[in-house]
């Protein structure tokens, strides 16, 4: 597995084959399709196929949870991103657009590299006030950076924590 290797197997329909990973929404909010994520690296799929979830405007503190069982492979120094190995699929959870510029302000990690996590376990907290005050978008982007299978993302426009966000199926 290679964190940040581009996944070219994206679909929005239910994939054919055996489902090998069912990932849940790691927060509640409005679903943002890949092409509408306000960052070219994500919108163009440079890091892999992805989907975003934008928390509600009134939501100040956002708890971002593990979308699936896995092992933490990376934690950003600024606390805004976590990488997970979930079986043969690697996932990057990135909180906010350009939030690395905040140098950690508004972010608190709940995990460390090498830790095993369960679906729904807290990964990080994001205080949206410093993010919005700095003019950044608090959308949380969930990227499939590497997978041997085919991904299918939800077609919903709103999602709640724990609902199915995407599946990965093997042929």
URFENLIN-V509994 format. One record per residue. N is the residue number from 1. RES is the residue in one small letter. SS is DSSP state (alpha for helix, beta for strand, coil for the rest). PHI is phi in radians with two decimals (NA if undefined). Layout:
BEGIN
n:res:ss:phi
N:RES:SS:PHI
N:RES:SS:PHI
END
This chain:
BEGIN
n:res:ss:phi
1:x:coil:NA
2:x:coil:-2.31
3:x:coil:-1.03
4:x:coil:1.41
5:x:coil:-1.35
6:x:coil:-1.17
7:x:coil:-1.73
8:x:coil:-1.72
9:x:coil:-1.80
10:x:beta:-1.80
11:x:beta:-2.66
12:x:coil:-1.86
13:x:coil:-1.61
14:x:coil:-1.10
15:x:coil:-1.25
16:x:coil:-1.49
17:x:coil:1.80
18:x:beta:-1.49
19:x:beta:-1.22
20:x:beta:-1.87
21:x:beta:-2.64
22:x:beta:-2.11
23:x:beta:-1.83
24:x:beta:-1.71
25:x:coil:-1.11
26:x:coil:-1.61
27:x:coil:-2.90
28:x:coil:-1.68
29:x:beta:2.78
30:x:beta:-1.50
31:x:beta:-1.36
32:x:beta:-2.01
33:x:beta:-1.07
34:x:alpha:-0.84
35:x:alpha:-1.14
36:x:alpha:-1.78
37:x:coil:-1.22
38:x:coil:-1.36
39:x:coil:-2.69
40:x:alpha:-1.02
41:x:alpha:-1.06
42:x:alpha:-1.47
43:x:alpha:-1.05
44:x:coil:-1.61
45:x:coil:1.26
46:x:coil:-1.06
47:x:coil:-1.57
48:x:coil:2.42
49:x:beta:-1.15
50:x:beta:-2.65
51:x:beta:-2.63
52:x:beta:-2.03
53:x:beta:-2.31
54:x:beta:-1.73
55:x:coil:-1.16
56:x:coil:-1.05
57:x:coil:-0.95
58:x:coil:-1.40
59:x:coil:-1.41
60:x:coil:-1.52
61:x:beta:-1.88
62:x:beta:-1.96
63:x:beta:-1.65
64:x:beta:-1.83
65:x:beta:-1.92
66:x:coil:-1.20
67:x:coil:-1.32
68:x:coil:-2.79
69:x:coil:-1.16
70:x:beta:-3.13
71:x:beta:-2.15
72:x:beta:-1.25
73:x:beta:-1.76
74:x:beta:-2.63
75:x:beta:-2.32
76:x:coil:-1.19
77:x:coil:-1.08
78:x:coil:-1.55
79:x:coil:1.38
80:x:coil:-1.70
81:x:beta:-2.57
82:x:beta:-2.41
83:x:beta:-1.80
84:x:beta:-2.25
85:x:beta:-1.81
86:x:beta:-2.05
87:x:coil:1.15
88:x:coil:-1.54
89:x:beta:-1.92
90:x:beta:-1.88
91:x:beta:-2.24
92:x:beta:-1.98
93:x:beta:-1.91
94:x:beta:-2.10
95:x:beta:-1.60
96:x:coil:1.52
97:x:coil:-1.74
98:x:coil:1.12
99:x:alpha:-1.24
100:x:alpha:-1.02
101:x:alpha:-1.14
102:x:alpha:-1.43
103:x:coil:0.93
104:x:coil:1.68
105:x:coil:-1.11
106:x:coil:1.66
107:x:beta:-2.17
108:x:beta:-2.37
109:x:beta:-1.35
110:x:coil:-1.95
111:x:coil:-2.34
112:x:coil:-2.36
113:x:coil:-1.01
114:x:coil:1.59
115:x:coil:-1.30
116:x:beta:-1.53
117:x:beta:-2.16
118:x:coil:-1.91
119:x:coil:-0.90
120:x:coil:1.56
121:x:coil:-1.25
122:x:beta:-1.05
123:x:beta:-1.82
124:x:beta:-2.76
125:x:beta:-2.08
126:x:beta:-2.16
127:x:beta:-1.51
128:x:alpha:-1.29
129:x:alpha:-1.06
130:x:alpha:-1.11
131:x:alpha:-1.14
132:x:alpha:-1.19
133:x:alpha:-1.06
134:x:coil:-1.45
135:x:coil:1.49
136:x:coil:-1.71
137:x:coil:-1.55
138:x:coil:-1.45
139:x:coil:-1.03
140:x:beta:-1.72
141:x:beta:-1.82
142:x:beta:-1.95
143:x:beta:-1.96
144:x:beta:-1.59
145:x:beta:-1.46
146:x:beta:-2.82
147:x:coil:-2.81
148:x:coil:-1.48
149:x:coil:-1.87
150:x:beta:-1.92
151:x:beta:-1.67
152:x:beta:-2.28
153:x:beta:-1.66
154:x:coil:-1.03
155:x:coil:-1.84
156:x:coil:-1.19
157:x:coil:-1.76
158:x:beta:-2.24
159:x:beta:-2.53
160:x:coil:-2.03
161:x:coil:-0.87
162:x:coil:1.67
163:x:coil:-1.34
164:x:beta:-1.16
165:x:beta:-1.67
166:x:beta:-2.76
167:x:beta:-2.22
168:x:beta:-2.15
169:x:beta:-2.15
170:x:beta:-1.68
171:x:coil:-1.12
END
